[in-house]
Amino acid sequence: MTRRITRGGASRATGLALALFLFATGCGGPDSLPEYEQTAVYAPRADPVVVQLPPSHPTARPAPGKMDEFIRTLPALGGKVADPARLPAAKGEQLRAALDAVFGSPANPTVIGADATAVELLALAPEALKSAAGGFKVRCVQCHGQAGDGRGPNAAFIDPYPRDFRSGAFKRTTGATHNGKPRLDDIVTTLRGGVKGTSMPMFDLIPADEVRATAGYVIHLAIRGEVEAEVVTRLLSEGDDALDDPAEGVREAFPKVLAAWVAAQTPGDAALSVEPLAATPAAIRRGHQLFLTKGGCVACHEKYGKADVYRYDVRGLPNRVRELTEPEYRWGKEPADIAHRIRFGILAANMPANPQLTDAELRDLIAFVMALPYPAKLPDDVRKEVEK
Amino acid sequence: MTPEIPPRAVARPVRVAAILLALVAVLLLTLGGLTTSFRAGMADPVWPTEPWFLIVNGHKYELERHAGFLMEHTHRAAGWIVGGLASLLAVVAWWGATGTTRIVGLATVFGLLAAYGDFHRRMMEVWTFRQANPGEPVTYPLAVGYATAAFAGLMLLVCVVHLLGRERGKWVRALSGFLLVAVMIQGLLGGFRVFLDQLTGLTNTLGVELSALHGVFAQLVFTTMVCVAILAARPKPEYDLPPADRARLGGLSLALVAAVFLQLLWAVWVRHAPTPLAQRLHFLTAFVVFGLAVWLIVRARSTPAGRTTLGFDVRHLVGMLAVQILLGVEAWMTKFAATGPYMALPPEMRPITVGSGAIRTLHQLIGTAVLASSVVIALRVHRRTGAGGMPAESLAPVSVQG
């Protein structure tokens, strides 16, 4: 006898399945924070480390999925790279073990050897790192990758490229050392507010301590990546700094990198106050002249950024120079934000600093830059120049 | 004597709108599938955006450079078009009602649309505020949200009450009302998946993967669209199954729909959180679906009426299942098998290639098509056209009128 399948039975089975689905995908209550598998490991670096940029400027920007291919062409253009693929397998394995001994694994991240000051300043306490790693896995990995290499699963399909933490150079930096490394607060600010005009979202609705812990985990990945890059470079070097023992390389590189990060945590130059900013026609005219002469801006921002000009960033990838006639600034459009970028440059993008400008000149230059996107704010003679 | 063909349950424009809606929804599902396959759901973290965002800004983005952004925004654009067509369908469907029903139905549809539009506008203001004041307390447009929810509830109530009546075409009208609400919910799920992405997976907040719910709900919405398109068609008495066939196939056809939907639940789970349990369930349910489908096909083809009424549908189902199995194997291989340095990474963290993303998307799309096909079969099995339920094999060829 054939048993009939009833409508009620089918509905009940579907309902049960839906409940199981919701439970399994996250409705399981307060214990559902994702964590890395205990067996997870940081993948060894596979992409080349840029040791020296080519002497000439790039003329185009590769598609996001072609980043590594592009970097491998740099030697042909006069640059220099250290390709981890050339490392003997045994050396690669020793390096991985040495790095793991200091930095642990994704499930149990550590920074063994960091003193109490560094742990406090950089939020590197193991419990906080472990908790943040789970959040990073859910919210950040798809773009930034497990090792913070900016090569997550979808990185090949988004532009601007996600940040590669391993260079240790970030764009928002307000520390006193101006070494390209951000303060912990800078990373928190970026996480809180996102980066306008990019795929970097805001994380403004999650608790402040979780954001801070995530910033600490970003620093953990950055330090690890920097140490790895330096050791790979030295293992492949044939110069005076050549190295044979990866563990020794990690022992030497780690304190230096950590010290640089700690130093970067000192708040930046308080004298960089640009208020009140007088955006008078005379100030804008003076700023325009500074843009063309002493400021040196026009060397890269040709036609006020309207020209397709590219410059290498620290990763060896071409960046299009900022279009200044559009009112979009990814890192803030307040006078103080722009002042900081002009005065101290953007090391991550290889934008030079301008220590030669006086405070008054800086204010004039800011007045011009802030008026640039709005033709009505420019004096007639300056507007004609800009619109040429 | 030529049997009389029953008149349409609803006007022809309703059928046209329903078909158009289902076709655009296929495009929407494809773009949604690509967005998930290429992990582009957060390529643009800004939501809400205007419906014409891509028209105004699209020229800035090259496919090679901004593929993720374009996938996500074309998905949003297709969503807007589907929303517009669902609104149009509801309006033309309720326009066909009579007397007070028409007035109440249309008033509710327009009220719902106005409230939803205002909610969307105010959410854009919220986003602008958030971006300018990160971390500051946000005032959400709760009053408008409640008003929208109230109109949605009223729409559902009107539809249920309408179903209790005896007016011709009530199912199409009611389903078009349900569909409008469902499309709006689906749009909000997609939007809030972006807006609240940061809360996903946290210990003390959202907890549910909104993107996964968005994927599951999409299947239900599309299934409803298919139902409306089928029910809005002119009834064909020759497609009425004899009661004996209906009894033999009725439960089985519903079981197939349930199994396919279940399978799609596991599929969404595998796509968004590929746990071992999700994979096991997806594999095992594939056998169940295949078994039920074969059982149904054999039964359907065992009688002349079954062959006449369901012949094309079951052949179509067999073909898609065959393709789906091949795609499933390939999709699993591209997602879970790895060589070289990627072996050190879990599957969800490996780079996605164009080929693997395309295969996964196609697998998802065919899965949805299998669900739609099984729903069509179930509808054909259960539907009575009102021509007296004459055995199909006893009917002479039908003369086509108008």
Chai-1 contact restraints between the chains, C-beta under 6 A:
chainA,res_idxA,chainB,res_idxB,connection_type,confidence,min_distance_angstrom,max_distance_angstrom,comment,restraint_id
A,R4,B,G251,contact,1.0,0.0,6.0,A-B,restraint_1
A,I5,B,G251,contact,1.0,0.0,6.0,A-B,restraint_2
A,I5,B,L252,contact,1.0,0.0,6.0,A-B,restraint_3
A,I5,B,A255,contact,1.0,0.0,6.0,A-B,restraint_4
A,T6,B,G251,contact,1.0,0.0,6.0,A-B,restraint_5
A,R7,B,L254,contact,1.0,0.0,6.0,A-B,restraint_6
A,A10,B,L254,contact,1.0,0.0,6.0,A-B,restraint_7
A,A10,B,A255,contact,1.0,0.0,6.0,A-B,restraint_8
A,A10,B,A258,contact,1.0,0.0,6.0,A-B,restraint_9
A,A13,B,A258,contact,1.0,0.0,6.0,A-B,restraint_10
A,T14,B,A258,contact,1.0,0.0,6.0,A-B,restraint_11
A,T14,B,F261,contact,1.0,0.0,6.0,A-B,restraint_12
A,A17,B,L262,contact,1.0,0.0,6.0,A-B,restraint_13
A,A17,B,L265,contact,1.0,0.0,6.0,A-B,restraint_14
A,F21,B,L265,contact,1.0,0.0,6.0,A-B,restraint_15
A,F21,B,W269,contact,1.0,0.0,6.0,A-B,restraint_16
A,T25,B,E209,contact,1.0,0.0,6.0,A-B,restraint_17
A,T25,B,A212,contact,1.0,0.0,6.0,A-B,restraint_18
A,T25,B,A273,contact,1.0,0.0,6.0,A-B,restraint_19
A,G26,B,G207,contact,1.0,0.0,6.0,A-B,restraint_20
A,G26,B,V208,contact,1.0,0.0,6.0,A-B,restraint_21
A,G26,B,E209,contact,1.0,0.0,6.0,A-B,restraint_22
A,C27,B,G207,contact,1.0,0.0,6.0,A-B,restraint_23
A,C27,B,V208,contact,1.0,0.0,6.0,A-B,restraint_24
A,P30,B,T203,contact,1.0,0.0,6.0,A-B,restraint_25
A,L33,B,T203,contact,1.0,0.0,6.0,A-B,restraint_26
A,P34,B,G201,contact,1.0,0.0,6.0,A-B,restraint_27
A,V41,B,A344,contact,1.0,0.0,6.0,A-B,restraint_28
A,A43,B,P341,contact,1.0,0.0,6.0,A-B,restraint_29
A,A43,B,A344,contact,1.0,0.0,6.0,A-B,restraint_30
A,A43,B,L345,contact,1.0,0.0,6.0,A-B,restraint_31
A,A46,B,P341,contact,1.0,0.0,6.0,A-B,restraint_32
A,A63,B,E64,contact,1.0,0.0,6.0,A-B,restraint_33
A,A63,B,R65,contact,1.0,0.0,6.0,A-B,restraint_34
A,V138,B,G201,contact,1.0,0.0,6.0,A-B,restraint_35
A,V141,B,M349,contact,1.0,0.0,6.0,A-B,restraint_36
A,Q142,B,R39,contact,1.0,0.0,6.0,A-B,restraint_37
A,Q146,B,M349,contact,1.0,0.0,6.0,A-B,restraint_38
A,P153,B,R39,contact,1.0,0.0,6.0,A-B,restraint_39
A,P153,B,P351,contact,1.0,0.0,6.0,A-B,restraint_40
A,P153,B,I352,contact,1.0,0.0,6.0,A-B,restraint_41
A,N154,B,F38,contact,1.0,0.0,6.0,A-B,restraint_42
A,N154,B,R39,contact,1.0,0.0,6.0,A-B,restraint_43
A,N154,B,A40,contact,1.0,0.0,6.0,A-B,restraint_44
A,N154,B,G68,contact,1.0,0.0,6.0,A-B,restraint_45
A,F157,B,F38,contact,1.0,0.0,6.0,A-B,restraint_46
A,F157,B,A67,contact,1.0,0.0,6.0,A-B,restraint_47
A,F157,B,G68,contact,1.0,0.0,6.0,A-B,restraint_48
A,I158,B,A43,contact,1.0,0.0,6.0,A-B,restraint_49
A,I158,B,G68,contact,1.0,0.0,6.0,A-B,restraint_50
A,D159,B,R65,contact,1.0,0.0,6.0,A-B,restraint_51
A,D159,B,H66,contact,1.0,0.0,6.0,A-B,restraint_52
A,R192,B,P134,contact,1.0,0.0,6.0,A-B,restraint_53
A,R192,B,G135,contact,1.0,0.0,6.0,A-B,restraint_54
A,G193,B,P134,contact,1.0,0.0,6.0,A-B,restraint_55
A,S199,B,A43,contact,1.0,0.0,6.0,A-B,restraint_56
A,P201,B,M42,contact,1.0,0.0,6.0,A-B,restraint_57
A,P201,B,P45,contact,1.0,0.0,6.0,A-B,restraint_58
A,M202,B,P134,contact,1.0,0.0,6.0,A-B,restraint_59
A,F203,B,Q198,contact,1.0,0.0,6.0,A-B,restraint_60
A,D204,B,P134,contact,1.0,0.0,6.0,A-B,restraint_61
A,D204,B,G135,contact,1.0,0.0,6.0,A-B,restraint_62
A,L205,B,Q198,contact,1.0,0.0,6.0,A-B,restraint_63
A,I206,B,Q198,contact,1.0,0.0,6.0,A-B,restraint_64
